[in-house]
């Protein structure tokens, strides 16, 4: 069975440029101008069996109805010989090909949380695959904010948060990092303030007291579901880390059809051994550290590198694994005196008289807790004070040794993706579209036991996936373990 695109009178007229930006219109006016365009558009070749890459959605509808006894009225499609009309304005009735009624599909896609290299590869692959099988793709801009703050009746708001995607406007996006859809840290279940478009409406709320201050948090999920329906989205593909995907799981529980794609440099999303962005982050960290060896060695100091890893130490551990360095991770509190002794010993045994260590941002030692500052984000996270600076002070105070501190955090998420992240991003996108085609929902693309798989969207109550200290971290020498890897998946861990 073939497929047609869901076309709204106003959407068709807008996409064809029949109205100027911001011009108000309704179904009747739109259909009048569509009728005028029909008279000026030549017939689409009947040899086509589906909408081609260069064929507009409007031309495809024309072809579907060409010569099949259908005409346009401002009440819908007039079925030949019956006088029966589809009256569900402003949606056009199903197109007919070979006498078969076809259902229409529209997919929404968004990116949430921090950006990583590889997001644009997912977006492009979803758009291209969708165009090949008759699905329209709608980009939701700025993550979950795009479904909480958008006013679909306001052209400026619509333009800010909704971006129709096609082969033309996604053709080159995979050549760069970041996300063409932009992103935000928005949690629709814990809104501290209602967006302007929702002001005055009633939503479930709760009082939360933290650090002596009480605030009201609103759950605007009903508004999100309403916008999904108003946009005509049959499916939503959410790309994000554990925070973004926690809300994807909530939408699935509410009955929305959702497929999740995991991304995070921390590689800590449950139910998968790999998240988009992780390989590029390790590659960036490795390159930066290798470059800085010359400076740290020239000045005969102890180099301290801080990388992302709020709750899980995968980024620090794997960076240390490929650079043969010491590392500290959130899952294990090191002994400060022992750590300093090891670093000083490494320095004295090195012909160039320097040593290096990699720290997760959430790393701690006995008697020390990571200090936080700033206002919590939508998911309750505050920025962490630099543990690298704290360690630097401790080293200098106890030994007099000079240090060089480098914060590699945002450096690791910039630039284009490496081979692994491009490959995984494209593959995850294809898997997501396979799931959509098969009518599956509530699933996440994943790698399990080294193989691509579909897994349940993780339960947010379980928190992030953690490093298995017993098998992956040497708690005496503060470095990764390199033995007993036979039989493990390629990323040396199981989800």
C-alpha positions as CSV (number, residue, x, y, z in Angstrom):
1,X,0.0,0.0,0.0
2,X,1.3,3.4,-0.9
3,X,1.3,6.4,1.4
4,X,0.3,10.0,1.2
5,X,1.3,13.1,3.1
6,X,-1.2,14.7,5.6
7,X,-1.8,18.1,4.0
8,X,-3.7,20.9,5.6
9,X,-5.2,23.6,3.4
10,X,-3.3,26.3,5.1
11,X,-0.1,24.2,5.3
12,X,-0.2,23.5,1.5
13,X,-0.8,27.1,0.6
14,X,2.0,28.3,2.9
15,X,4.5,25.8,1.6
16,X,3.7,26.9,-2.0
17,X,4.2,30.5,-1.1
18,X,0.6,31.4,-1.9
19,X,0.5,33.7,1.2
20,X,2.9,36.2,2.5
21,X,4.6,35.7,5.8
22,X,2.3,36.5,8.7
23,X,-0.8,36.9,6.4
24,X,-3.9,35.6,8.1
25,X,-6.0,33.0,6.3
26,X,-8.5,30.3,6.7
27,X,-9.4,27.1,4.9
28,X,-11.7,28.8,2.3
29,X,-9.2,31.4,1.3
30,X,-6.4,28.8,1.2
31,X,-8.3,26.4,-1.0
32,X,-9.2,29.2,-3.4
33,X,-5.5,29.9,-4.0
34,X,-4.7,26.2,-4.2
35,X,-7.4,25.9,-6.9
36,X,-5.7,28.7,-8.8
37,X,-2.4,27.0,-8.5
38,X,-3.9,23.7,-9.8
39,X,-4.9,25.6,-13.0
40,X,-1.3,26.7,-13.5
41,X,0.5,23.5,-12.6
42,X,1.1,21.0,-15.4
43,X,0.1,17.4,-14.9
44,X,2.4,15.2,-12.9
45,X,3.6,12.1,-14.9
46,X,1.4,9.1,-14.2
47,X,4.4,6.9,-14.5
48,X,5.4,7.9,-11.0
49,X,4.3,5.4,-8.4
50,X,5.2,7.5,-5.3
51,X,6.3,11.0,-4.4
52,X,9.8,11.5,-5.6
53,X,12.6,13.4,-3.9
54,X,12.0,16.4,-6.1
55,X,8.2,16.2,-6.2
56,X,6.5,18.6,-3.8
57,X,3.8,17.3,-1.5
58,X,1.3,19.3,-3.4
59,X,2.3,17.8,-6.7
60,X,2.0,14.4,-5.2
61,X,-1.6,15.1,-4.1
62,X,-2.3,16.4,-7.6
63,X,-0.9,13.2,-9.1
64,X,-2.9,11.0,-6.7
65,X,-6.1,12.7,-7.7
66,X,-5.3,13.4,-11.4
67,X,-7.8,11.7,-13.7
68,X,-9.6,9.9,-10.8
69,X,-12.7,11.9,-10.7
70,X,-11.9,14.2,-7.8
71,X,-12.2,17.9,-7.7
72,X,-11.5,20.5,-5.1
73,X,-14.2,22.4,-3.3
74,X,-13.9,24.5,-0.2
75,X,-15.6,21.7,1.7
76,X,-13.1,19.0,0.8
77,X,-12.6,16.5,-2.0
78,X,-15.7,15.7,-4.0
79,X,-15.9,11.9,-4.5
80,X,-16.7,11.1,-8.1
81,X,-20.3,10.0,-8.8
82,X,-21.4,10.1,-5.2
83,X,-21.6,13.8,-4.2
84,X,-20.1,12.7,-1.0
85,X,-17.6,15.1,0.5
86,X,-15.0,14.9,3.2
87,X,-16.0,17.6,5.7
88,X,-13.1,17.3,8.2
89,X,-11.7,20.7,7.5
90,X,-9.0,21.9,7.3
91,X,-7.5,18.4,6.5
92,X,-7.7,17.2,3.0
93,X,-9.4,13.8,2.5
94,X,-7.2,10.8,1.9
95,X,-5.6,10.6,-1.6
96,X,-6.5,7.7,-3.7
97,X,-4.0,5.6,-5.6
98,X,-5.2,2.5,-7.5
99,X,-8.5,2.8,-5.6
100,X,-6.8,2.3,-2.2
101,X,-7.3,4.8,0.6
102,X,-4.0,5.7,2.2
103,X,-3.3,6.9,5.7
104,X,-1.2,10.0,6.2
105,X,1.8,10.2,8.5
106,X,3.8,13.1,10.1
107,X,6.8,12.8,12.4
108,X,8.1,15.3,14.9
109,X,11.8,15.3,15.9
110,X,13.5,17.3,18.6
111,X,16.9,17.5,20.5
112,X,17.1,18.3,24.2
113,X,19.8,18.9,26.7
114,X,23.4,19.6,25.8
115,X,24.6,19.4,22.2
116,X,26.9,16.7,21.0
117,X,28.4,15.9,17.6
118,X,26.2,13.6,15.7
119,X,22.7,15.1,16.3
120,X,22.5,16.6,12.8
121,X,23.3,13.2,11.3
122,X,20.3,11.7,13.1
123,X,18.0,14.6,11.9
124,X,19.1,14.4,8.3
125,X,18.8,10.6,8.2
126,X,15.3,10.7,9.6
127,X,14.2,13.3,7.1
128,X,15.7,11.4,4.1
129,X,14.3,8.1,5.2
130,X,11.0,9.7,5.8
131,X,10.9,11.2,2.3
132,X,11.6,7.9,0.8
133,X,8.6,6.2,2.4
134,X,6.1,9.0,2.4
135,X,6.5,10.6,5.8
136,X,6.6,14.3,6.5
137,X,9.1,15.5,9.1
138,X,8.5,18.4,11.4
139,X,11.4,19.8,13.4
140,X,10.5,20.9,17.0
141,X,12.9,23.6,17.8
142,X,14.6,24.2,21.3
143,X,13.7,20.8,22.7
144,X,10.7,20.3,25.0
145,X,10.4,24.1,25.1
146,X,9.2,23.9,21.5
147,X,6.1,22.0,22.8
148,X,5.5,24.0,26.0
149,X,6.0,27.5,24.8
150,X,4.7,27.5,21.2
151,X,1.6,29.5,20.3
152,X,0.5,27.8,17.1
153,X,-1.9,30.7,16.4
154,X,1.0,33.2,16.4
155,X,3.1,33.2,13.2
156,X,6.2,34.5,15.0
157,X,5.9,31.8,17.8
158,X,5.2,29.1,15.2
159,X,8.3,30.1,13.2
160,X,10.4,30.1,16.4
161,X,9.4,26.6,17.5
162,X,8.3,24.7,14.4
163,X,10.5,24.0,11.4
164,X,9.3,21.8,8.5
165,X,12.3,19.7,7.4
166,X,13.0,18.4,3.9
167,X,15.9,17.1,1.8
168,X,16.8,20.6,0.8
169,X,17.2,22.3,4.2
170,X,18.9,19.3,5.8
171,X,21.3,18.3,2.9
172,X,24.5,19.6,4.5
173,X,23.6,19.7,8.2
174,X,25.5,16.5,9.0
175,X,28.8,18.1,8.1
176,X,28.8,20.1,11.3
177,X,28.3,19.5,15.0
178,X,25.6,20.9,17.3
179,X,22.0,20.7,16.4
180,X,20.2,22.7,13.7
181,X,17.0,22.5,15.8
182,X,18.7,24.2,18.8
183,X,18.1,22.8,22.3
184,X,17.1,23.6,25.8
185,X,16.9,22.1,29.3
186,X,13.1,22.1,29.7
187,X,11.2,19.7,31.9
188,X,7.4,20.0,31.1
189,X,6.5,18.2,34.4
190,X,8.4,20.8,36.5
191,X,7.8,24.2,35.1
192,X,8.6,26.9,37.6
193,X,6.6,29.5,35.6
194,X,3.9,29.0,33.0
195,X,4.8,30.2,29.5
196,X,2.9,33.2,28.3
197,X,0.7,31.1,26.0
198,X,-0.4,29.0,29.0
199,X,-0.9,31.9,31.4
200,X,-4.3,31.7,33.2
201,X,-4.8,28.0,32.4
202,X,-5.1,25.3,35.2
203,X,-2.4,22.6,35.5
204,X,-1.5,20.1,38.1
205,X,1.1,21.6,40.5
206,X,3.1,20.8,43.6
207,X,5.0,22.7,46.2
208,X,8.7,22.0,46.5
209,X,11.0,23.2,49.3
210,X,14.8,23.3,48.7
211,X,17.4,25.1,50.6
212,X,14.7,26.8,52.6
213,X,12.9,28.2,49.6
214,X,9.5,27.0,48.5
215,X,8.4,27.1,44.8
216,X,5.5,25.9,42.8
217,X,6.1,23.4,39.9
218,X,3.6,22.9,37.2
219,X,3.0,19.9,35.0
220,X,2.0,21.1,31.6
221,X,1.9,17.7,29.9
222,X,-1.7,18.3,28.8
223,X,-0.6,21.3,26.8
224,X,2.3,19.3,25.2
225,X,-0.2,16.6,24.2
226,X,-2.5,19.2,22.8
227,X,0.3,20.7,20.7
228,X,1.4,17.3,19.4
229,X,-2.2,16.7,18.3
230,X,-2.6,20.2,16.8
231,X,0.6,19.7,14.8
232,X,-0.8,16.4,13.5
233,X,2.2,14.4,14.7
234,X,1.7,10.7,14.5
235,X,5.1,10.0,16.1
236,X,7.7,11.9,18.0
237,X,11.4,11.1,17.9
238,X,13.2,12.5,20.9
239,X,17.0,12.7,20.9
240,X,18.6,13.3,24.3
241,X,20.3,12.1,27.4
242,X,18.7,10.7,30.6
243,X,16.9,14.0,31.4
244,X,15.3,14.5,27.9
245,X,14.4,10.9,27.6
246,X,12.8,10.8,31.1
247,X,10.1,13.0,29.7
248,X,9.9,11.0,26.5
249,X,9.0,8.1,28.8
250,X,6.3,10.2,30.4
251,X,4.8,11.0,27.1
252,X,4.8,7.3,26.2
253,X,2.9,6.6,29.5
254,X,0.4,9.3,28.5
255,X,-0.3,7.5,25.2
256,X,1.8,9.5,22.7
257,X,3.8,7.5,20.2
258,X,7.5,8.1,21.0
259,X,10.8,6.7,19.8
260,X,13.9,7.7,21.7
261,X,17.5,8.1,20.5
262,X,20.2,8.3,23.2
263,X,22.9,11.0,23.1
264,X,25.3,12.2,25.7
265,X,29.1,12.6,26.1
266,X,28.7,10.9,29.6
267,X,27.5,7.7,27.9
268,X,25.4,7.1,31.0
269,X,21.9,6.4,29.6
270,X,20.6,3.1,30.8
271,X,19.6,0.2,28.5
272,X,22.4,1.0,26.0
273,X,26.1,0.5,25.9
274,X,26.6,3.6,23.7
275,X,25.2,7.1,23.3
276,X,25.8,9.4,20.4
277,X,28.6,11.9,21.1
278,X,30.7,9.7,23.4
279,X,33.3,8.6,20.8
280,X,33.9,12.1,19.6
281,X,34.3,13.4,23.2
282,X,37.0,10.8,23.9
283,X,38.8,11.5,20.7
284,X,38.7,15.3,21.4
285,X,40.0,14.7,25.0
286,X,42.7,12.4,23.8
287,X,43.9,14.9,21.2
288,X,43.9,17.8,23.7
289,X,45.8,15.9,26.3
290,X,48.4,14.7,23.8
291,X,49.0,18.3,22.7
292,X,49.3,19.6,26.2
293,X,51.9,17.0,27.2
294,X,54.6,19.3,25.6
295,X,53.6,22.3,27.7
296,X,53.1,20.4,31.0
297,X,56.4,18.6,30.4
298,X,58.3,21.8,29.5
299,X,57.3,23.4,32.8
300,X,57.8,20.1,34.7
301,X,54.4,20.2,36.4
302,X,51.4,18.0,37.2
303,X,48.7,18.3,34.6
304,X,45.0,18.1,35.8
305,X,42.3,17.7,33.2
306,X,38.6,18.0,34.0
307,X,36.0,16.4,31.7
308,X,32.2,16.0,31.9
309,X,30.7,13.3,34.1
310,X,28.3,14.6,36.7
311,X,27.2,11.2,38.0
312,X,29.1,8.6,35.9
313,X,32.8,8.4,35.1
314,X,32.8,6.9,31.6
315,X,34.3,9.9,29.9
316,X,37.2,10.2,32.3
317,X,37.7,6.4,32.5
318,X,37.8,5.9,28.7
319,X,40.0,9.0,28.2
320,X,42.4,7.6,30.7
321,X,42.2,4.1,29.0
322,X,43.4,5.4,25.7
323,X,46.0,7.8,27.1
324,X,47.4,5.6,29.9
325,X,46.7,8.1,32.6
326,X,45.4,8.1,36.2
327,X,41.7,9.1,36.6
328,X,39.2,9.8,39.3
329,X,35.5,9.0,38.8
330,X,32.2,9.8,40.7
331,X,31.6,6.1,41.5
332,X,34.6,5.8,43.8
333,X,36.0,8.3,46.4
334,X,39.8,8.2,46.3
335,X,42.1,8.7,49.2
336,X,43.6,12.2,48.6
337,X,47.0,11.5,50.2
338,X,47.4,8.3,48.2
339,X,46.4,10.0,44.9
340,X,48.9,12.8,45.5
341,X,51.6,10.3,46.3
342,X,50.9,8.4,43.0
343,X,51.0,11.6,40.9
344,X,54.3,12.8,42.5
345,X,55.8,9.4,42.0
346,X,54.7,9.3,38.3
347,X,56.3,12.7,37.9
348,X,59.6,11.8,39.4
349,X,59.8,8.5,37.3
350,X,59.0,10.4,34.1
351,X,62.2,11.4,32.2
352,X,60.4,14.7,31.3
353,X,59.5,15.2,35.0
354,X,55.7,15.6,34.7
355,X,52.5,13.6,35.3
356,X,48.9,13.8,34.3
357,X,45.5,12.9,35.7
358,X,41.9,13.1,34.3
359,X,39.0,14.0,36.6
360,X,35.2,13.6,36.1
361,X,33.5,16.8,37.1
362,X,31.7,14.8,39.8
363,X,34.8,13.1,41.1
364,X,35.4,13.2,44.9
365,X,37.9,12.1,47.5
366,X,37.4,11.1,51.1
367,X,36.3,14.1,53.1
368,X,35.5,16.2,50.1
369,X,32.1,16.9,48.4
370,X,31.7,18.6,45.1
371,X,30.6,22.2,45.5
372,X,27.7,23.5,43.4
373,X,26.7,27.0,42.4
374,X,24.1,28.8,40.4
375,X,20.4,28.3,39.9
376,X,19.2,24.7,39.3
377,X,18.1,23.9,35.7
378,X,14.8,22.4,34.8
379,X,15.9,18.9,36.0
380,X,17.4,20.2,39.3
381,X,21.0,20.2,38.3
382,X,23.3,23.0,39.4
383,X,26.8,23.8,38.0
384,X,29.7,22.2,39.8
385,X,32.7,24.0,41.1
386,X,35.9,22.8,39.5
387,X,37.2,19.7,41.3
388,X,40.4,20.1,39.2
389,X,41.1,23.5,40.9
390,X,40.4,22.0,44.3
391,X,42.8,19.2,43.6
392,X,45.4,21.6,42.3
393,X,45.2,23.6,45.6
394,X,45.6,20.4,47.6
395,X,48.6,19.2,45.7
396,X,50.4,22.6,46.0
397,X,49.5,22.8,49.8
398,X,50.9,19.4,50.6
399,X,53.9,19.1,48.2
400,X,54.7,22.5,46.8
401,X,54.4,21.0,43.3
402,X,53.1,23.4,40.6
403,X,50.2,22.3,38.4
404,X,48.5,23.1,35.1
405,X,44.7,22.9,35.2
406,X,42.8,22.4,31.9
407,X,39.0,22.3,31.7
408,X,38.1,20.3,28.6
409,X,34.4,20.1,29.1
410,X,32.8,22.2,26.4
411,X,35.7,21.6,24.1
412,X,34.6,17.9,23.9
413,X,31.1,18.7,22.6
414,X,32.2,21.0,19.8
415,X,32.9,20.3,16.1
416,X,31.8,17.6,13.7
417,X,31.4,14.0,14.7
418,X,34.0,11.3,14.2
419,X,33.5,8.1,12.3
420,X,31.9,6.2,15.2
421,X,29.4,8.9,16.0
422,X,28.4,9.4,12.3
423,X,27.9,5.6,11.9
424,X,25.9,5.2,15.1
425,X,23.8,8.3,14.4
426,X,22.9,7.2,10.9
427,X,22.1,3.7,12.1
428,X,20.1,4.8,15.1
429,X,18.1,7.1,12.8
430,X,17.3,4.1,10.5
431,X,16.3,2.0,13.4
432,X,14.0,4.7,14.7
433,X,12.3,4.9,11.3
434,X,12.1,1.1,11.2
435,X,10.3,1.2,14.5
436,X,7.9,3.9,13.3
437,X,7.1,1.9,10.2
438,X,6.4,-1.2,12.3
439,X,4.1,0.8,14.6
440,X,6.3,0.4,17.7
441,X,6.4,2.9,20.5
442,X,8.0,3.5,23.9
443,X,11.4,2.2,22.6
444,X,14.9,3.5,22.4
445,X,17.5,2.8,19.8
446,X,20.5,1.1,21.6
447,X,23.6,-1.1,21.4
448,X,23.3,-4.1,23.6
449,X,26.0,-6.9,23.9
450,X,27.7,-5.1,21.0
451,X,24.7,-5.3,18.7
452,X,22.2,-2.7,17.6
453,X,18.9,-3.2,19.3
454,X,15.7,-1.6,20.4
455,X,15.3,-1.3,24.2
456,X,12.6,0.2,26.5
457,X,13.0,3.9,27.2
458,X,14.8,3.9,30.6
459,X,12.9,4.4,33.8
460,X,14.0,7.8,35.1
461,X,13.7,6.7,38.7
462,X,16.7,4.4,38.2
463,X,19.0,7.3,37.4
464,X,22.0,7.2,35.1
465,X,24.1,4.1,34.3
466,X,27.2,3.9,36.4
467,X,30.7,2.5,35.9
468,X,31.1,-1.0,37.3
469,X,34.0,-0.3,39.6
470,X,34.8,-3.9,40.4
471,X,35.7,-4.8,36.8
472,X,36.6,-1.5,35.2
473,X,38.5,0.6,37.7
474,X,41.7,-0.1,39.7
475,X,40.9,1.3,43.1
476,X,44.5,1.0,44.3
477,X,46.3,2.6,41.3
478,X,43.4,4.9,40.3
479,X,43.4,3.9,36.7
480,X,41.3,1.8,34.3
481,X,41.7,-2.0,34.3
482,X,43.2,-3.5,31.1
483,X,42.9,-7.2,31.8
484,X,40.1,-9.8,31.5
485,X,38.4,-8.2,28.5
486,X,37.9,-11.3,26.4
487,X,34.3,-11.8,25.3
488,X,33.2,-8.2,26.2
489,X,31.4,-6.1,23.6
490,X,33.5,-3.5,21.7
491,X,32.8,-0.7,24.2
492,X,34.0,-2.9,27.1
493,X,30.7,-2.7,29.0
494,X,27.2,-4.2,29.1
495,X,24.0,-2.3,29.6
